[in-house]
Amino acid sequence: MQLTQKIRIYPSPQQEKVLWALSNQCRRLYNIALAERKDAYLKGEKITYQVQQNELILLKKQYPEFCI
């Protein structure tokens, strides 16, 4: 059973630049959240998704490029 289908896209240079920028922002945000969870784990604490979601507002103030 095939649940997904790969579709090749041919973005223009401008679209490719936007896709790379978006990909980099997602990567940075994920790495920040992962580092926060790792630090909490080493301290013996737990950080839930809800806590990180609520802290996203503060993170957007600290990093204005995440405000899209």
PAMIDREN-771893 format. One record per residue (C-alpha): residue number from 1; residue in three letters; y, x, z. Coordinates in steps of 0.1 Angstrom, whole numbers, plus 2048, in hexadecimal, padded with zeros to 3 digits. Last residue first. Layout:
<sites>
<site><k>NUM</k><r>ALA</r><Y>Y</Y><X>X</X><Z>Z</Z></site>
...
</sites>
This chain:
<sites>
<site><k>68</k><r>ILE</r><Y>95E</Y><X>846</X><Z>866</Z></site>
<site><k>67</k><r>CYS</r><Y>965</Y><X>855</X><Z>888</Z></site>
<site><k>66</k><r>PHE</r><Y>94D</Y><X>872</X><Z>88A</Z></site>
<site><k>65</k><r>GLU</r><Y>968</Y><X>88A</X><Z>87D</Z></site>
<site><k>64</k><r>PRO</r><Y>97D</Y><X>882</X><Z>89C</Z></site>
<site><k>63</k><r>TYR</r><Y>965</Y><X>897</X><Z>8B2</Z></site>
<site><k>62</k><r>GLN</r><Y>970</Y><X>894</X><Z>8D7</Z></site>
<site><k>61</k><r>LYS</r><Y>97B</Y><X>870</X><Z>8D3</Z></site>
<site><k>60</k><r>LYS</r><Y>95B</Y><X>868</X><Z>8C0</Z></site>
<site><k>59</k><r>LEU</r><Y>947</Y><X>878</X><Z>8DC</Z></site>
<site><k>58</k><r>LEU</r><Y>958</Y><X>862</X><Z>8F5</Z></site>
<site><k>57</k><r>ILE</r><Y>94E</Y><X>843</X><Z>8E2</Z></site>
<site><k>56</k><r>LEU</r><Y>92B</Y><X>851</X><Z>8DD</Z></site>
<site><k>55</k><r>GLU</r><Y>927</Y><X>852</X><Z>903</Z></site>
<site><k>54</k><r>ASN</r><Y>91C</Y><X>82D</X><Z>903</Z></site>
<site><k>53</k><r>GLN</r><Y>901</Y><X>834</X><Z>8E9</Z></site>
<site><k>52</k><r>GLN</r><Y>8F6</Y><X>852</X><Z>8FD</Z></site>
<site><k>51</k><r>VAL</r><Y>8F1</Y><X>83D</X><Z>91C</Z></site>
<site><k>50</k><r>GLN</r><Y>8DF</Y><X>821</X><Z>908</Z></site>
<site><k>49</k><r>TYR</r><Y>8C8</Y><X>83A</X><Z>8F8</Z></site>
<site><k>48</k><r>THR</r><Y>8BD</Y><X>846</X><Z>91A</Z></site>
<site><k>47</k><r>ILE</r><Y>8C4</Y><X>867</X><Z>92B</Z></site>
<site><k>46</k><r>LYS</r><Y>8AB</Y><X>872</X><Z>946</Z></site>
<site><k>45</k><r>GLU</r><Y>8B0</Y><X>88C</X><Z>961</Z></site>
<site><k>44</k><r>GLY</r><Y>89B</Y><X>8A9</X><Z>96C</Z></site>
<site><k>43</k><r>LYS</r><Y>8B6</Y><X>8C3</X><Z>965</Z></site>
<site><k>42</k><r>LEU</r><Y>8A1</Y><X>8D1</X><Z>947</Z></site>
<site><k>41</k><r>TYR</r><Y>89E</Y><X>8AE</X><Z>93A</Z></site>
<site><k>40</k><r>ALA</r><Y>8C4</Y><X>8A8</X><Z>93C</Z></site>
<site><k>39</k><r>ASP</r><Y>8CA</Y><X>8C7</X><Z>928</Z></site>
<site><k>38</k><r>LYS</r><Y>8B1</Y><X>8BD</X><Z>90E</Z></site>
<site><k>37</k><r>ARG</r><Y>8C0</Y><X>89A</X><Z>90B</Z></site>
<site><k>36</k><r>GLU</r><Y>8E3</Y><X>8A8</X><Z>906</Z></site>
<site><k>35</k><r>ALA</r><Y>8D6</Y><X>8C1</X><Z>8ED</Z></site>
<site><k>34</k><r>LEU</r><Y>8C6</Y><X>8A4</X><Z>8DA</Z></site>
<site><k>33</k><r>ALA</r><Y>8E6</Y><X>890</X><Z>8D9</Z></site>
<site><k>32</k><r>ILE</r><Y>8FA</Y><X>8AD</X><Z>8CC</Z></site>
<site><k>31</k><r>ASN</r><Y>8DF</Y><X>8B5</X><Z>8B2</Z></site>
<site><k>30</k><r>TYR</r><Y>8DF</Y><X>891</X><Z>8A6</Z></site>
<site><k>29</k><r>LEU</r><Y>905</Y><X>890</X><Z>8A3</Z></site>
<site><k>28</k><r>ARG</r><Y>905</Y><X>8B1</X><Z>890</Z></site>
<site><k>27</k><r>ARG</r><Y>8EA</Y><X>8A6</X><Z>878</Z></site>
<site><k>26</k><r>CYS</r><Y>8FB</Y><X>884</X><Z>871</Z></site>
<site><k>25</k><r>GLN</r><Y>91C</Y><X>896</X><Z>86A</Z></site>
<site><k>24</k><r>ASN</r><Y>90A</Y><X>8AF</X><Z>853</Z></site>
<site><k>23</k><r>SER</r><Y>8FA</Y><X>893</X><Z>83F</Z></site>
<site><k>22</k><r>LEU</r><Y>91B</Y><X>881</X><Z>83C</Z></site>
<site><k>21</k><r>ALA</r><Y>92B</Y><X>8A0</X><Z>82E</Z></site>
<site><k>20</k><r>TRP</r><Y>90E</Y><X>8A6</X><Z>816</Z></site>
<site><k>19</k><r>LEU</r><Y>910</Y><X>883</X><Z>809</Z></site>
<site><k>18</k><r>VAL</r><Y>936</Y><X>885</X><Z>804</Z></site>
<site><k>17</k><r>LYS</r><Y>932</Y><X>8A5</X><Z>7F1</Z></site>
<site><k>16</k><r>GLU</r><Y>917</Y><X>896</X><Z>7DB</Z></site>
<site><k>15</k><r>GLN</r><Y>92D</Y><X>878</X><Z>7D4</Z></site>
<site><k>14</k><r>GLN</r><Y>949</Y><X>890</X><Z>7C8</Z></site>
<site><k>13</k><r>PRO</r><Y>931</Y><X>8A4</X><Z>7B2</Z></site>
<site><k>12</k><r>SER</r><Y>923</Y><X>884</X><Z>7A3</Z></site>
<site><k>11</k><r>PRO</r><Y>903</Y><X>877</X><Z>7B1</Z></site>
<site><k>10</k><r>TYR</r><Y>8E3</Y><X>875</X><Z>79D</Z></site>
<site><k>9</k><r>ILE</r><Y>8CA</Y><X>861</X><Z>7B2</Z></site>
<site><k>8</k><r>ARG</r><Y>8A5</Y><X>862</X><Z>7B1</Z></site>
<site><k>7</k><r>ILE</r><Y>893</Y><X>844</X><Z>7C0</Z></site>
<site><k>6</k><r>LYS</r><Y>876</Y><X>848</X><Z>7D6</Z></site>
<site><k>5</k><r>GLN</r><Y>864</Y><X>828</X><Z>7DF</Z></site>
<site><k>4</k><r>THR</r><Y>858</Y><X>81D</X><Z>801</Z></site>
<site><k>3</k><r>LEU</r><Y>83D</Y><X>807</X><Z>80E</Z></site>
<site><k>2</k><r>GLN</r><Y>821</Y><X>80F</X><Z>7F6</Z></site>
<site><k>1</k><r>MET</r><Y>800</Y><X>800</X><Z>800</Z></site>
</sites>
